[in-house]
Amino acid sequence: KQLLIESNGKKVDVQTIYKILNQEPYGIRDGVIPILEALAISELSDNVLLYFQNKEILLNSTNLVKAFRTTGYYLAFSKGSSEQEKYLNKMVKLFNAKCVHSFRLDTVSLSEALKRYFLGQPSIIRSCSKENNSLGLSNEILEIKKLYTDLNINPYEVIYIKPKEILTIKSYPQLLAYFETLSEQLNKSLYDYKLKMVN
């Protein structure tokens, strides 16, 4: 448990954890290690993420068993701040995501809602890219749109990390303010394009 907490969000190979617990000074038997890990994860609850290679996957008993049997699985610990939780709750409401009051599950739900939001935009918005930007959308909007419409997205990264990097924003209130005006920005670009086509 402490190894995960001290990892500061960096991925820790499940096999590495297994070896640490299996060797001196602990010397825990093979069959007991998954039980202890499951207990530690349950105590850390919503703050533990499971990855298979670079893809965030659902943390459940089936995937955890696989993680202890094969290589390529990683655990990461993310201590959600109160600012992060406020951001999540407001974003869940803003994008009508399903809320179950679980940090991890609400993060997944929000990432799916944002994907639906962008895929539900008119085709002219969906087709805009850096190479073909007929609406003149900002690079930030294009990158945010691409982030959420990619086939495989890691919920934690696309909700808390990558948008801040793309927008060079440091705080969650600023990030929320951006998303609160996103529809307005897209609608304005669409309206301006229609005016240009009519004139």
N, C-alpha and C positions, 0 to 999 in steps of 0.2 A: 504494500500500500504506500509506504513512504517513498519507494523508488518512483512510483507514478507521480506522486505529489511533487517531488523534487525535480521531475523532468521538465517542468515549466512549459508544458504544451508540446514539447518535442516528442516524436514517436519513439517508443521503446519496443524493441523486438520481443515478442512473447517468448521465443525460445531462449533469449538472454535471461529473462526473468526466471524461466524454468530452470536454467542451469545454475543461477545464483542460489535458488532455493534448494536445489538438489545437492550442491557441493558444500564443503566446509564453509563457514562454521554451522550452517543450518542442518544439512544432511537429511532433508525431508524426503520421504519416499515418493516415488512417482505417482502413485494413486491418490495421494493426499494433496499434492500441489494444486490440481485444478479446483479442488474444493476450497482451499485457502484463498486462491485467486478470486474465485466467484464470491466468496465472503467479502474480500477487500473491495471488489468492484461494487458489490451491493451497498457497502458502507459509503462509497464515494458517489453512488447513485448516478445522477444525471451528468456528472462531470467527466465521465470516462467515455472516450471514443475508441472504436475498433476499426482498424483499417486492414484491408487485404491489399497488399502492395501499396498503391497510392489512392485507392478507392475506399472512401468511408462506407462501412457496412453496418447493418443493424447489429447492435450488441444484444445477442440473445444466447440461449444455452447451446443451440446447434452450432452457431458460428464460433462460440468460445471453445467448444470441444474440438472443432477443426483447427482452431488457432494453436491448441496445445499439441496437436498431432502432426502438423505440417509447418513448413517454413513460409515466410512471406506475410505473416500477420503481425500487426503492431498495435499497441495500446498507447493512448495519449490522454493526458489529464488536462482539463481546462476548467479552471475555477471561474465560473461566471460571476462577474461583478454585478452590483446592484444596478449600475448604469446599463450594463448589457441586458439584464432582465427587463428593465423598463423599456429599452429599445425593442426587445423581442415582443413584449406584450403590445406595444403600440403598433408595431409592424404587422403582427398577427391580425389586429383589428383593421388596420388600413387595407390589407390585401385579402381580407375575409378568409384567412386560413383557419383550419380546424384547431381549436385550442383545447388541450387536455391538462394544462397546468403542469407540464413536465418539460423542463428546459430542453432536454434532448429531443423529445418527440415534437414539441412545438417548433423547434429549429428545423426539423425535417419537414414538418407541415408547411412552414413558411417558405422554405426553398421550393417546395412543389407548387405553392400558390404563386410565387414569383415567376416560375417557369410557365404556368398557365396564363398569367397576366401577359407576358411577352408573346407567347404563342397565340394568344387571343387578339392581338393587335391586328389592324388591317394589313393586308399582304404587302402594301407599299412600305410600311414601317418594318415589317419582318424581313423584307428583302434588302433593306439598306445595309450597306457595309462600307468600310473605308474606301474600297475600290468603286463602289456604286452607291453614292450617297445623294440620291435625287432630292431628298427632303432637306439636305443641309444639316443633318443632326450633328450635334457636337461629338467629338471623339469619345468623351466620357459616356454619353448615352449609348454610342455604338458598342463600346467595350462592356458596359453593364448589360446591354441586351444580349451580347454574345455569351457573357458569363452565365446567364440564366437559361439560354436556349441550347447550350452544349448538351450533347447526349448524356454524358456521365458527369454529374456534379457532386461535389462533396458538400453536404448541407452546412456543416460548421464553417468551412472556408468561405462559401459563397454568401453567408449571412454576416459573418463577423470580421473576416480578414480581407478578402479580395476587394469588396466594394470600397473599403477605406483606402486601400492601396491605389485603386484606379482613380478615385476622386481626390486623392491626397488629402484626406480628411482624418483628423486624429480622434475626434470624439463621436460618440454615438448620437448625441442630440443633433449634431451637424449632419450626420448621415441620415437620420430620420427626417430632418428638414428637407434634404435633397429628395428623398423618396416621396415626401408629401407633395412636392411640386412636380414630380415626374410626369404624371398624366397631363398636367397643364402644359408642360414643355412639349410633349408629344402632340397634343391637340393643336397647339400654336403652330408647330412646324407643318402639320397636315393642313391647317387652314391657310397658312401662307403659300403653300404649294398649290392649293386649289385656286387661290387668287391669281397666282402667277400663270396658271394654265388657262384661266378664263380671259385674262388680259392679253 
